[in-house]
Amino acid sequence: MRSEPNDLRGQSLIEIIIAVSILIIVATSLIFTVSGSFSTTRLGKEQTQATFLADEGMNAVNSIRNQNFNSLINGDHGLSNSGGIWSFSGTFDKDASGKYTRIATISDVLRDGNGDIAASGGTIDPSTKKITLRVSWYFTPTRNNNVQLEQYFTNWQTSESKGTNGHCSLQANCLALNTSSAHLITNGTQIAGITLGNFDPTASINLNRITASWTGSASIRMNKIRINGIDVWTGSVKSGNTVTISNVSLNPDTRNVPIDFIQFSRNITGSTVNITFIMSDNSSWAAPAINL
């Protein structure tokens, strides 16, 4: 009978040890859960920023092409902006924080006997260049992430880009795009004021896909595009994604076809938006950055 208190004390000690062990396991599990959630959120934000920098870079190369196509020299290039004018500088550039490295790689384009782009065995097209925009950064000291975009740019100022009889050899060369009146409506959730057109005097051009990226919260989604009164795409995508739209055909010699709105899940006031239009022949045109 005298041993019972000792037995009880021993039993209580075991119970305390078990309880503490359970608490440690639960606390450790919570720490890993919170840490994992934080890492996922941070990665999403960093990918959004990297995608924006890649889109900005592609728009910069587009601007350089518009100044002088001959500036598109094969190789790796950095980008520099002075007084709103983009130019190539070095073999890479970094953002203001120094975290992200951006490289614009320019290469020749081959075409087969039908004039289509070929991976190999074709003839170099002197009026077209392939642009690869790569943005990389270290998510952790041992983990390197990157975002990569590719587009084909043509020398729209040459007769070759117009093809024969005044037609555009690539549809993007005849896209008339005006973003100068772009503005926000519906509590800042929709971009309106963008218009489209077609410079080609006799042939239609067809919009097939749209790529959009934007600054701001990583939780913002694009969820609807309406062109000329028709919802051409509905869904939910993050910044930097390409969506396939119901084929939008622009008749010959057409102007001022409205993009009624591009809708987002949240207010995007203060964001910068980059939009690229991709045609049914896979040619593309990057709009100037839209500051909202």
C-alpha positions as CSV (number, residue, x, y, z in Angstrom):
1,M,0.0,0.0,0.0
2,R,2.8,2.4,0.7
3,S,4.1,2.1,-2.8
4,E,1.0,3.5,-4.4
5,P,2.0,7.2,-4.2
6,N,5.3,6.4,-5.9
7,D,3.4,4.4,-8.6
8,L,1.1,7.3,-9.1
9,R,4.0,9.8,-9.4
10,G,5.7,7.5,-11.9
11,Q,2.5,7.2,-13.9
12,S,2.0,11.0,-13.8
13,L,5.6,11.5,-15.0
14,I,5.0,9.2,-18.0
15,E,1.8,11.0,-18.8
16,I,3.6,14.4,-18.8
17,I,6.3,13.0,-21.0
18,I,3.7,11.7,-23.5
19,A,1.8,15.0,-23.4
20,V,4.9,17.0,-24.0
21,S,6.0,14.8,-26.9
22,I,2.6,15.2,-28.5
23,L,2.8,19.0,-28.1
24,I,6.3,18.9,-29.7
25,I,5.0,16.9,-32.7
26,V,2.0,19.1,-33.2
27,A,4.1,22.3,-32.9
28,T,6.7,20.9,-35.4
29,S,3.9,20.0,-37.8
30,L,2.4,23.5,-37.6
31,I,5.8,25.1,-38.1
32,F,6.4,23.0,-41.3
33,T,2.9,23.8,-42.5
34,V,3.2,27.6,-42.0
35,S,6.7,27.5,-43.5
36,G,5.5,25.6,-46.5
37,S,2.6,28.0,-47.0
38,F,4.9,31.0,-46.7
39,S,7.3,29.5,-49.3
40,T,4.5,28.9,-51.7
41,T,3.2,32.4,-51.4
42,R,6.6,33.9,-51.8
43,L,7.3,31.8,-54.9
44,G,4.1,32.9,-56.4
45,K,4.9,36.6,-55.9
46,E,8.5,36.1,-57.3
47,Q,7.2,34.3,-60.3
48,T,4.7,37.1,-61.0
49,Q,7.5,39.6,-60.8
50,A,9.8,37.5,-63.1
51,T,7.0,37.1,-65.6
52,F,6.4,40.9,-65.6
53,L,10.1,41.5,-66.2
54,A,10.1,39.0,-69.1
55,D,7.1,40.7,-70.7
56,E,8.6,44.1,-70.2
57,G,11.8,42.8,-71.8
58,M,9.8,41.5,-74.8
59,N,8.1,44.8,-75.2
60,A,11.5,46.5,-75.0
61,V,12.9,44.4,-77.8
62,N,9.7,45.1,-79.8
63,S,10.4,48.9,-79.3
64,I,14.0,48.4,-80.4
65,R,12.8,46.5,-83.5
66,N,10.4,49.4,-84.3
67,Q,13.3,51.9,-84.1
68,N,15.6,49.8,-86.4
69,F,15.2,46.1,-87.2
70,N,18.9,45.9,-87.9
71,S,19.6,46.4,-84.2
72,L,18.4,42.8,-83.6
73,I,21.8,41.2,-83.8
74,N,22.2,37.5,-82.9
75,G,23.4,36.8,-79.4
76,D,22.6,37.5,-75.7
77,H,21.7,41.1,-74.8
78,G,20.8,43.1,-71.7
79,L,18.3,45.9,-71.8
80,S,18.5,49.6,-70.8
81,N,15.9,52.4,-70.7
82,S,17.0,56.0,-70.9
83,G,14.4,58.7,-71.1
84,G,11.8,56.1,-72.2
85,I,13.9,54.8,-75.0
86,W,15.0,51.2,-74.9
87,S,18.3,49.9,-76.1
88,F,20.6,46.9,-75.8
89,S,23.3,47.0,-73.2
90,G,25.8,44.3,-72.4
91,T,24.8,40.6,-72.3
92,F,22.3,40.8,-69.4
93,D,20.6,43.3,-67.1
94,K,19.3,43.2,-63.6
95,D,16.2,44.8,-61.9
96,A,16.5,47.6,-59.4
97,S,16.7,45.1,-56.5
98,G,19.5,43.1,-58.1
99,K,17.6,39.9,-57.5
100,Y,16.5,39.1,-61.1
101,T,18.7,38.6,-64.1
102,R,17.2,39.2,-67.6
103,I,18.7,38.0,-70.9
104,A,17.3,38.7,-74.4
105,T,18.6,36.1,-76.9
106,I,18.2,36.9,-80.6
107,S,18.6,34.1,-83.2
108,D,17.9,33.5,-86.9
109,V,14.7,32.0,-88.2
110,L,14.6,29.3,-90.9
111,R,11.8,28.9,-93.4
112,D,10.9,25.9,-95.5
113,G,9.9,25.9,-99.2
114,N,6.3,26.9,-98.2
115,G,7.5,29.9,-96.2
116,D,6.7,28.3,-92.9
117,I,9.1,28.5,-89.9
118,A,11.2,25.4,-89.8
119,A,13.2,24.0,-86.9
120,S,16.0,22.9,-89.2
121,G,16.9,22.4,-92.9
122,G,15.3,25.6,-94.1
123,T,16.6,28.9,-95.4
124,I,17.4,31.9,-93.2
125,D,14.7,34.6,-93.3
126,P,16.6,37.9,-93.2
127,S,13.4,39.7,-92.2
128,T,12.5,37.6,-89.1
129,K,14.2,37.0,-85.8
130,K,13.4,34.7,-82.9
131,I,13.5,36.4,-79.5
132,T,13.9,34.4,-76.3
133,L,13.5,36.4,-73.1
134,R,14.7,34.6,-69.9
135,V,14.5,35.9,-66.4
136,S,16.2,33.9,-63.6
137,W,16.6,34.4,-59.9
138,Y,17.6,32.4,-56.8
139,F,14.6,31.4,-54.7
140,T,17.0,30.0,-52.2
141,P,20.8,30.0,-52.3
142,T,20.7,26.5,-53.9
143,R,17.5,26.8,-56.0
144,N,17.5,28.7,-59.2
145,N,14.2,29.5,-60.9
146,N,13.5,31.0,-64.3
147,V,10.7,32.3,-66.6
148,Q,11.1,32.1,-70.4
149,L,9.1,33.7,-73.2
150,E,9.6,33.3,-77.0
151,Q,8.3,35.4,-79.9
152,Y,9.1,36.0,-83.6
153,F,9.7,39.6,-84.7
154,T,9.6,40.7,-88.3
155,N,10.9,43.7,-90.2
156,W,7.5,45.2,-90.9
157,Q,9.2,48.2,-92.7
158,T,10.5,46.0,-95.6
159,S,8.6,45.0,-98.7
160,E,9.1,41.4,-97.8
161,S,7.0,41.8,-94.6
162,K,4.1,42.9,-96.8
163,G,4.4,39.9,-99.1
164,T,2.9,40.2,-102.6
165,N,0.2,42.6,-103.8
166,G,0.4,44.6,-100.5
167,H,-0.7,41.7,-98.3
168,C,1.1,41.0,-95.0
169,S,3.2,37.9,-95.0
170,L,2.6,37.7,-91.3
171,Q,-0.8,38.7,-89.8
172,A,0.8,40.6,-86.9
173,N,2.4,43.0,-89.3
174,C,-1.1,44.3,-90.3
175,L,-2.6,44.5,-86.8
176,A,-3.7,48.0,-85.9
177,L,-3.5,48.3,-82.1
178,N,-4.3,51.4,-80.1
179,T,-3.8,51.4,-76.3
180,S,-3.5,55.2,-75.8
181,S,-7.0,55.5,-74.4
182,A,-6.8,52.4,-72.1
183,H,-8.4,53.1,-68.7
184,L,-10.0,51.3,-65.8
185,I,-13.8,50.9,-65.3
186,T,-16.1,48.9,-62.9
187,N,-14.3,49.8,-59.7
188,G,-10.9,49.3,-61.2
189,T,-11.4,45.6,-62.2
190,Q,-11.7,46.0,-66.0
191,I,-9.5,47.6,-68.6
192,A,-11.4,49.4,-71.4
193,G,-10.4,51.7,-74.2
194,I,-8.2,49.4,-76.4
195,T,-9.1,49.1,-80.1
196,L,-8.0,46.7,-82.8
197,G,-7.9,47.0,-86.6
198,N,-6.4,45.5,-89.8
199,F,-4.2,47.4,-92.2
200,D,-4.4,44.7,-94.9
201,P,-6.5,46.0,-97.8
202,T,-7.9,42.6,-98.9
203,A,-7.2,39.9,-96.4
204,S,-8.6,39.2,-92.9
205,I,-6.4,38.6,-89.9
206,N,-7.4,36.3,-87.0
207,L,-6.6,36.7,-83.3
208,N,-6.1,33.3,-81.7
209,R,-4.4,33.8,-78.3
210,I,-3.7,36.6,-75.8
211,T,-0.9,36.6,-73.2
212,A,-1.2,39.1,-70.4
213,S,1.0,39.9,-67.3
214,W,0.6,42.5,-64.6
215,T,2.2,43.8,-61.5
216,G,0.5,43.8,-58.1
217,S,-0.8,41.0,-55.9
218,A,0.0,37.4,-57.0
219,S,-3.6,36.5,-56.1
220,I,-5.1,38.6,-58.9
221,R,-6.6,36.6,-61.8
222,M,-7.7,37.5,-65.3
223,N,-11.2,36.1,-65.8
224,K,-12.9,37.5,-68.9
225,I,-12.1,39.1,-72.3
226,R,-14.9,40.8,-74.3
227,I,-14.2,42.0,-77.9
228,N,-16.8,43.8,-80.0
229,G,-19.7,42.8,-77.7
230,I,-18.7,39.1,-77.6
231,D,-17.2,37.2,-74.6
232,V,-14.2,35.6,-76.4
233,W,-12.7,34.0,-73.3
234,T,-13.8,33.2,-69.8
235,G,-11.8,31.5,-67.1
236,S,-9.3,32.2,-64.3
237,V,-5.5,32.5,-64.9
238,K,-2.5,34.0,-63.2
239,S,-0.3,36.7,-64.6
240,G,1.9,35.6,-67.5
241,N,-0.5,32.9,-68.9
242,T,-1.6,32.6,-72.5
243,V,-5.3,32.1,-73.2
244,T,-7.0,30.8,-76.3
245,I,-9.8,33.1,-77.4
246,S,-12.7,32.3,-79.7
247,N,-11.2,33.2,-83.1
248,V,-11.6,36.9,-83.6
249,S,-11.5,37.8,-87.3
250,L,-10.7,41.4,-88.3
251,N,-12.0,42.2,-91.7
252,P,-9.7,43.9,-94.3
253,D,-9.0,47.6,-93.9
254,T,-10.9,47.7,-90.5
255,R,-10.3,50.2,-87.7
256,N,-11.5,50.8,-84.1
257,V,-12.8,47.3,-83.2
258,P,-13.2,47.6,-79.5
259,I,-11.9,45.4,-76.8
260,D,-14.8,46.1,-74.5
261,F,-12.9,45.0,-71.5
262,I,-10.3,42.7,-70.0
263,Q,-11.6,41.8,-66.6
264,F,-9.7,40.9,-63.4
265,S,-10.7,39.4,-60.1
266,R,-9.6,42.5,-58.1
267,N,-8.9,46.2,-58.5
268,I,-5.7,46.7,-60.4
269,T,-5.3,50.4,-60.0
270,G,-1.6,51.2,-60.0
271,S,-0.6,48.1,-62.0
272,T,1.4,47.9,-65.2
273,V,-0.1,45.5,-67.7
274,N,1.7,43.9,-70.7
275,I,-0.5,42.3,-73.4
276,T,0.7,40.3,-76.5
277,F,-1.7,39.3,-79.3
278,I,-1.0,36.1,-81.1
279,M,-2.5,35.4,-84.6
280,S,-3.6,32.2,-86.2
281,D,-0.4,32.0,-88.1
282,N,1.6,32.2,-84.8
283,S,2.9,35.7,-85.5
284,S,2.5,38.1,-82.5
285,W,2.4,41.8,-81.6
286,A,3.3,43.1,-78.1
287,A,1.3,46.1,-77.1
288,P,3.1,49.0,-75.3
289,A,3.0,48.6,-71.5
290,I,-0.2,50.0,-70.1
291,N,0.2,51.9,-66.8
292,L,-3.1,52.1,-64.9
